[in-house]
């Protein structure tokens, strides 16, 4: 019985020959959907944290309400034509937001990209 594999950009292709039949198996590796957490410098010491890439099934307003209560800061949900709904928070809350999203079970740590400074 021979076994060979070929890895492409989307997945792994397995070829297996059993008796006179050729069995073809294709396994897809789904790409990770990342959530991007960025900080933007405003004027002086003021900064703004943005969270983008959350799935549409999550209510951004409810997440924002919990984030505002947890970190004692103000925030809003902004509609962007390219990025969809983006959560904005006052201050540099990158680490706080990432730990909150992991502890709440919304995301895994591997799905978060932290940008800035």
Secondary structure, 3 states (H helix, E strand, C coil): CCEEEEECCCEEEEEEEECCEEEEEEEECCCCCCEEEEEEECCCCCEEEEEECCCCCCCHHHHHHHHHHHHCCCEEEEEECCCEEEEEEECCCHHHHHHHHHHCCCCCHHHEEECCC
